[in-house]
């Protein structure tokens, strides 16, 4: 009987490991791009994501915007970089405020210059996303993300 219990546990463990990011955060797949990305813990449990950046070997990589939705309702966005699907450096807007990420983790006591770099990267990610939306003819959304880019750029003034 112990063996049957063990056999049932292994698939569950494999599934858990496969859906976990490098820092232990859960992973989710962007259904539009097929790109796997890490969810920030602050947004854990949301239903869908949209990653605007590149995808290498099925993993989000580079600079972009990660938008998170719960059954179609926008819940928050991460502006910055991903490396092999994991959060690298940038800023999370979870609807309650900004959380700076450095080296894949929320940064509470980093040097001011590191915070400035994170907000600059986040602003550039939002601006690039705005430009892409404008090229796609989505003027209202483009204007919205341009405004976010400006707000992120002014955070450390």
LUMVO-736141 format. One record per residue (C-alpha): residue number from 1; residue in one letter; x, y, z. Coordinates in nm, 4 decimals. Example, Ala and Ser with C-alpha at 12.3 -4.5 7.8 and 13.67 -1.06 7.14 Angstrom:
2
<doro n="1" res="a" px="1.2300" py="-0.4500" pz="0.7800"/>
<doro n="2" res="s" px="1.3670" py="-0.1060" pz="0.7140"/>
END
This chain:
157
<doro n="1" res="x" px="0.0000" py="0.0000" pz="0.0000"/>
<doro n="2" res="x" px="0.2884" py="0.2370" pz="0.0695"/>
<doro n="3" res="x" px="0.4112" py="0.1898" pz="-0.2873"/>
<doro n="4" res="x" px="0.0794" py="0.3027" pz="-0.4357"/>
<doro n="5" res="x" px="0.0906" py="0.6195" pz="-0.2271"/>
<doro n="6" res="x" px="0.4501" py="0.6825" pz="-0.3380"/>
<doro n="7" res="x" px="0.3599" py="0.6447" pz="-0.7063"/>
<doro n="8" res="x" px="0.0776" py="0.8964" pz="-0.6772"/>
<doro n="9" res="x" px="0.3034" py="1.1461" pz="-0.5001"/>
<doro n="10" res="x" px="0.5818" py="1.1480" pz="-0.7621"/>
<doro n="11" res="x" px="0.3670" py="1.2897" pz="-1.0491"/>
<doro n="12" res="x" px="0.2377" py="1.5607" pz="-0.8157"/>
<doro n="13" res="x" px="0.5942" py="1.6472" pz="-0.7152"/>
<doro n="14" res="x" px="0.7106" py="1.6561" pz="-1.0771"/>
<doro n="15" res="x" px="0.4204" py="1.8883" pz="-1.1669"/>
<doro n="16" res="x" px="0.5064" py="2.1169" pz="-0.8757"/>
<doro n="17" res="x" px="0.8730" py="2.1382" pz="-0.9773"/>
<doro n="18" res="x" px="0.7883" py="2.1974" pz="-1.3450"/>
<doro n="19" res="x" px="0.5611" py="2.4900" pz="-1.2556"/>
<doro n="20" res="x" px="0.8057" py="2.6635" pz="-1.0221"/>
<doro n="21" res="x" px="1.0487" py="2.9401" pz="-1.1151"/>
<doro n="22" res="x" px="1.4114" py="2.9484" pz="-1.0149"/>
<doro n="23" res="x" px="1.3362" py="3.1490" pz="-0.7013"/>
<doro n="24" res="x" px="1.0369" py="2.9325" pz="-0.6116"/>
<doro n="25" res="x" px="0.7718" py="3.1560" pz="-0.7682"/>
<doro n="26" res="x" px="0.5068" py="2.9813" pz="-0.9758"/>
<doro n="27" res="x" px="0.5317" py="2.9793" pz="-1.3551"/>
<doro n="28" res="x" px="0.2524" py="3.0431" pz="-1.5983"/>
<doro n="29" res="x" px="0.2372" py="3.0237" pz="-1.9774"/>
<doro n="30" res="x" px="0.1264" py="3.3180" pz="-2.1883"/>
<doro n="31" res="x" px="-0.1387" py="3.1522" pz="-2.4043"/>
<doro n="32" res="x" px="-0.0799" py="3.3990" pz="-2.6883"/>
<doro n="33" res="x" px="0.2949" py="3.3507" pz="-2.7222"/>
<doro n="34" res="x" px="0.3451" py="3.0129" pz="-2.5511"/>
<doro n="35" res="x" px="0.6131" py="3.1783" pz="-2.3414"/>
<doro n="36" res="x" px="0.6611" py="3.0575" pz="-1.9814"/>
<doro n="37" res="x" px="0.7158" py="3.3314" pz="-1.7232"/>
<doro n="38" res="x" px="0.7522" py="3.3581" pz="-1.3478"/>
<doro n="39" res="x" px="0.4762" py="3.5254" pz="-1.1509"/>
<doro n="40" res="x" px="0.5756" py="3.7663" pz="-0.8765"/>
<doro n="41" res="x" px="0.4510" py="3.6368" pz="-0.5410"/>
<doro n="42" res="x" px="0.2412" py="3.9499" pz="-0.5010"/>
<doro n="43" res="x" px="0.0348" py="3.8387" pz="-0.8019"/>
<doro n="44" res="x" px="0.0305" py="3.4636" pz="-0.7330"/>
<doro n="45" res="x" px="-0.2904" py="3.2821" pz="-0.8273"/>
<doro n="46" res="x" px="-0.3948" py="3.4991" pz="-1.1186"/>
<doro n="47" res="x" px="-0.5528" py="3.3308" pz="-1.4170"/>
<doro n="48" res="x" px="-0.3650" py="3.4622" pz="-1.7246"/>
<doro n="49" res="x" px="-0.0616" py="3.6653" pz="-1.8309"/>
<doro n="50" res="x" px="0.0600" py="3.8520" pz="-2.1366"/>
<doro n="51" res="x" px="0.4357" py="3.9002" pz="-2.1926"/>
<doro n="52" res="x" px="0.5355" py="4.1651" pz="-2.4481"/>
<doro n="53" res="x" px="0.9052" py="4.0767" pz="-2.4641"/>
<doro n="54" res="x" px="1.0951" py="3.8076" pz="-2.6474"/>
<doro n="55" res="x" px="1.0754" py="3.4358" pz="-2.5842"/>
<doro n="56" res="x" px="1.3842" py="3.2128" pz="-2.5996"/>
<doro n="57" res="x" px="1.3411" py="2.8353" pz="-2.5862"/>
<doro n="58" res="x" px="0.9872" py="2.8819" pz="-2.4533"/>
<doro n="59" res="x" px="1.0932" py="3.1175" pz="-2.1713"/>
<doro n="60" res="x" px="1.0383" py="3.4913" pz="-2.1416"/>
<doro n="61" res="x" px="1.3671" py="3.6716" pz="-2.1913"/>
<doro n="62" res="x" px="1.4761" py="4.0328" pz="-2.2323"/>
<doro n="63" res="x" px="1.2937" py="4.3570" pz="-2.1621"/>
<doro n="64" res="x" px="0.9165" py="4.3837" pz="-2.1768"/>
<doro n="65" res="x" px="0.5884" py="4.4214" pz="-1.9923"/>
<doro n="66" res="x" px="0.4260" py="4.1314" pz="-1.8081"/>
<doro n="67" res="x" px="0.0553" py="4.2008" pz="-1.7629"/>
<doro n="68" res="x" px="-0.1443" py="3.9836" pz="-1.5221"/>
<doro n="69" res="x" px="-0.5197" py="3.9231" pz="-1.5401"/>
<doro n="70" res="x" px="-0.7673" py="3.7391" pz="-1.3186"/>
<doro n="71" res="x" px="-1.0474" py="3.6072" pz="-1.5401"/>
<doro n="72" res="x" px="-1.0034" py="3.9007" pz="-1.7770"/>
<doro n="73" res="x" px="-0.9669" py="4.1696" pz="-1.5094"/>
<doro n="74" res="x" px="-0.6310" py="4.3489" pz="-1.5032"/>
<doro n="75" res="x" px="-0.4520" py="4.2915" pz="-1.1721"/>
<doro n="76" res="x" px="-0.1029" py="4.4313" pz="-1.2201"/>
<doro n="77" res="x" px="0.2038" py="4.4589" pz="-1.4371"/>
<doro n="78" res="x" px="0.5774" py="4.4027" pz="-1.4166"/>
<doro n="79" res="x" px="0.7898" py="4.6395" pz="-1.6264"/>
<doro n="80" res="x" px="1.1458" py="4.5233" pz="-1.6763"/>
<doro n="81" res="x" px="1.3570" py="4.2278" pz="-1.7727"/>
<doro n="82" res="x" px="1.3191" py="3.8529" pz="-1.7532"/>
<doro n="83" res="x" px="1.6023" py="3.6034" pz="-1.7800"/>
<doro n="84" res="x" px="1.5113" py="3.2470" pz="-1.8745"/>
<doro n="85" res="x" px="1.1515" py="3.3158" pz="-1.7710"/>
<doro n="86" res="x" px="1.2433" py="3.4526" pz="-1.4276"/>
<doro n="87" res="x" px="1.2041" py="3.8097" pz="-1.3050"/>
<doro n="88" res="x" px="1.5422" py="3.9834" pz="-1.3258"/>
<doro n="89" res="x" px="1.5298" py="4.3615" pz="-1.2767"/>
<doro n="90" res="x" px="1.2394" py="4.6014" pz="-1.3002"/>
<doro n="91" res="x" px="0.9332" py="4.7333" pz="-1.1240"/>
<doro n="92" res="x" px="0.6096" py="4.5584" pz="-1.0297"/>
<doro n="93" res="x" px="0.2922" py="4.7654" pz="-1.0077"/>
<doro n="94" res="x" px="0.0579" py="4.5444" pz="-0.8065"/>
<doro n="95" res="x" px="-0.2176" py="4.8045" pz="-0.7792"/>
<doro n="96" res="x" px="-0.1076" py="4.8991" pz="-0.4280"/>
<doro n="97" res="x" px="0.2219" py="5.0597" pz="-0.5229"/>
<doro n="98" res="x" px="0.5561" py="4.9842" pz="-0.6798"/>
<doro n="99" res="x" px="0.7886" py="4.6987" pz="-0.5838"/>
<doro n="100" res="x" px="1.1425" py="4.7177" pz="-0.7221"/>
<doro n="101" res="x" px="1.3003" py="4.3889" pz="-0.8320"/>
<doro n="102" res="x" px="1.6776" py="4.3490" pz="-0.8475"/>
<doro n="103" res="x" px="1.8548" py="4.0211" pz="-0.9201"/>
<doro n="104" res="x" px="1.5166" py="3.8489" pz="-0.9319"/>
<doro n="105" res="x" px="1.3985" py="3.9463" pz="-0.5849"/>
<doro n="106" res="x" px="1.2100" py="4.2376" pz="-0.4272"/>
<doro n="107" res="x" px="1.4709" py="4.4941" pz="-0.3213"/>
<doro n="108" res="x" px="1.4052" py="4.6676" pz="0.0073"/>
<doro n="109" res="x" px="1.7447" py="4.8081" pz="0.1022"/>
<doro n="110" res="x" px="1.9316" py="4.8524" pz="-0.2248"/>
<doro n="111" res="x" px="2.1496" py="5.1486" pz="-0.3123"/>
<doro n="112" res="x" px="1.9576" py="5.4466" pz="-0.4545"/>
<doro n="113" res="x" px="2.1434" py="5.4127" pz="-0.7852"/>
<doro n="114" res="x" px="2.0112" py="5.0557" pz="-0.8215"/>
<doro n="115" res="x" px="1.6545" py="5.1784" pz="-0.7641"/>
<doro n="116" res="x" px="1.7106" py="5.4463" pz="-1.0284"/>
<doro n="117" res="x" px="1.8316" py="5.1832" pz="-1.2770"/>
<doro n="118" res="x" px="1.5272" py="4.9648" pz="-1.2081"/>
<doro n="119" res="x" px="1.2828" py="5.2519" pz="-1.2639"/>
<doro n="120" res="x" px="1.4714" py="5.3586" pz="-1.5765"/>
<doro n="121" res="x" px="1.4524" py="5.0046" pz="-1.7138"/>
<doro n="122" res="x" px="1.0821" py="4.9864" pz="-1.6255"/>
<doro n="123" res="x" px="1.0149" py="5.3195" pz="-1.7961"/>
<doro n="124" res="x" px="1.1981" py="5.2023" pz="-2.1104"/>
<doro n="125" res="x" px="0.9978" py="4.8766" pz="-2.1112"/>
<doro n="126" res="x" px="0.6679" py="5.0655" pz="-2.0863"/>
<doro n="127" res="x" px="0.7768" py="5.3087" pz="-2.3600"/>
<doro n="128" res="x" px="0.8771" py="5.0257" pz="-2.5954"/>
<doro n="129" res="x" px="0.5435" py="4.8543" pz="-2.5310"/>
<doro n="130" res="x" px="0.3632" py="5.1813" pz="-2.6017"/>
<doro n="131" res="x" px="0.5511" py="5.2163" pz="-2.9318"/>
<doro n="132" res="x" px="0.4570" py="4.8611" pz="-3.0292"/>
<doro n="133" res="x" px="0.0906" py="4.9225" pz="-2.9491"/>
<doro n="134" res="x" px="0.0961" py="5.2432" pz="-3.1526"/>
<doro n="135" res="x" px="0.2447" py="5.0559" pz="-3.4506"/>
<doro n="136" res="x" px="-0.0395" py="4.8031" pz="-3.4154"/>
<doro n="137" res="x" px="-0.2929" py="5.0883" pz="-3.4354"/>
<doro n="138" res="x" px="-0.3962" py="5.0618" pz="-3.0696"/>
<doro n="139" res="x" px="-0.3745" py="5.4332" pz="-2.9987"/>
<doro n="140" res="x" px="-0.5652" py="5.4435" pz="-2.6675"/>
<doro n="141" res="x" px="-0.3545" py="5.1648" pz="-2.5151"/>
<doro n="142" res="x" px="-0.0365" py="5.3192" pz="-2.6580"/>
<doro n="143" res="x" px="-0.1186" py="5.6500" pz="-2.4911"/>
<doro n="144" res="x" px="-0.1913" py="5.4709" pz="-2.1623"/>
<doro n="145" res="x" px="0.1470" py="5.2941" pz="-2.1572"/>
<doro n="146" res="x" px="0.3283" py="5.6122" pz="-2.2635"/>
<doro n="147" res="x" px="0.1793" py="5.7792" pz="-1.9566"/>
<doro n="148" res="x" px="0.2940" py="5.4871" pz="-1.7395"/>
<doro n="149" res="x" px="0.6443" py="5.5197" pz="-1.8896"/>
<doro n="150" res="x" px="0.6506" py="5.8854" pz="-1.7876"/>
<doro n="151" res="x" px="0.5246" py="5.8056" pz="-1.4347"/>
<doro n="152" res="x" px="0.7868" py="5.5343" pz="-1.3865"/>
<doro n="153" res="x" px="1.0588" py="5.7691" pz="-1.5125"/>
<doro n="154" res="x" px="0.9585" py="6.0338" pz="-1.2580"/>
<doro n="155" res="x" px="0.9476" py="5.8074" pz="-0.9520"/>
<doro n="156" res="x" px="1.2980" py="5.8788" pz="-0.8340"/>
<doro n="157" res="x" px="1.3101" py="6.2517" pz="-0.9149"/>
END
